[in-house]
Amino acid sequence: LTENFTDYPQGQSVDYMRGIAYYGLMDYKNAHEYFDLYVGEVLESQDESWADPKGFLYKGLAYLSENKNDSAIEYFDKVIKYDVSLADGYYHKVRALLALHRLDEARSLIDKALTQFQSGSNHKRPYVEVMDQIYIEDIEELKKKLDDK
């Protein structure tokens, strides 16, 4: 509807929201494209730190869904860099590290995910569940899986 410019309904870029929608449809090619457009728009006037870290989170999740774990880790690292308190960045990075059999690195991060989650810092919204929202049980299950290896 806004062909010649990026609109920001509800304070968020439509390109970011399109990326989320395509991710939810498991159309990862288009999800990557729109997340890249979103970050590109931010870079036109600011640096990458001005982008919503959750854009990097969902781009990483798209890569994780495609079993492109190294690329996923690159984006989870950006989540951690720009929001050091967000449990989701640590949790999903641990998942990617586990898939790559990088167990020592994974073990070093799982407690950080747990601590941040327990402090209330995870991706969530009131009244609705966000896509791929994590819960304490998810972290505990992943921690057990690491302990068993």
N, C-alpha and C positions, 0 to 999 in steps of 0.2 A: 504493500500500500504506500510505502514511502520510497519510491524508486530512486530518487536522486540524492538521498541522504540516509544516514542511519538514525532511526528514531530510538528514543529511550523511554518506552512506556514503563511505568512502575520503577523508574530510575535505573533500568538495566538495558543495555544494548540489545536490539532485536537480533543482531548477529550472534551474541552470546546465547540468547534464548533459542535461536534456530539450532545452534550447536547442541544444546541440551535436548531439543526435540528430536533431532536426527540421532543423537546418541540413544535416546529411549526407543527409537525405531530400529536400532541396531544397524543403522546406515552410517558406518564409521567413516567412510570416505567423505560424505557431506558434513558430518560432525566435525572432522578435522578442518575442513575447509572453512566452516563458519567460525570455529574457535580461532583459527589463524586470522580471519578477517577482523574479528573482535580485537585481538591483541594488536594487529596492524594499525587499527584505528587509534588505539591508545598510544602507540609509538609515534604517531604523527604529531602529537602535542606533548607527550610526557615520556617517561621511561617505563619499562616493563613493570616496575613495582606498583604502578598505578592501576594495573589490571586486577580484576577480582581473582584472588587465588583459586576460587572454585572453578573458574574457567580452565585453569591448569589441571585441577583435580579431575574434571570430566574428560579433558583431552587425554590425561594419563589413564583414566578408566577405559576409554575407547581403545587405547593401545593395549592395555591389559586384556581386554576382551578379545583382541586379535592375536593374543599370545606374542606380542612384540614387547617383551618385558624390559629390554634395555631402554627402549623409547619411553615406556611407561615410567620407569625410574627417573628418567630425565625430567619429566613433568611433575612427578611427586616431589622431586628435589626442589622444584620451583615453588610448589605449595609450601614446603617446609621453610624455604628461604623467605618467602613473603608473608607467611603466617606461622611462625614457629610454634604457636600454641595449638594449632588445629590437629586433632587426633587423626583425622582421616588421611592426611598426608603420610603420616608414619605407618598407619595400619595398612594402607594399600601398597606402600613401598615394601613393607615386610612381605606381603603376598607375592609381589614381583620377584623379590630376592629369593623367596622360598622356591618359586618356580624355576629359578636359575641355579638352585642348590647352593646359594651363597648363605649358608646357615649362620655363620658367625656374625655377619652383618645384620641378618634378620633378627637374631637374638639380641643384638645390641640396641635395636629400635623398638621391640615389642613392648617393653616396659614404659617407654616414652609415650606410646600410643595409649596405653592403659592409664597412665598418670594424667595425661591431657584430657582423656575422656572423663575420668572421674572428677576433674576440675570443672567439667561442663563445657569444654571447648571441643565441640564437634559440629559438623554441618547438619543443621536442623532448622526447622521453622515451626512457629506455633500453629497448631490446628491441623497441619498436614505433614505427611512423611515426605521427605525429599527423596529423589531418586537415588538408590543405593545407599540409603542412610545406614550408618553402622550403629550397633548396639553393644553393650558390655559383653553380652554372650558371644558376639562375633570375635571380639578381641581375645576373650578367654579361650575360645575354641582354637584360635590360631596359635595362641601361646602354648596350649597343650600339644598341638601338632608339632610345634618346634621342640618342645621338651621331649617328645617321643622319638625324635630323630637323632 
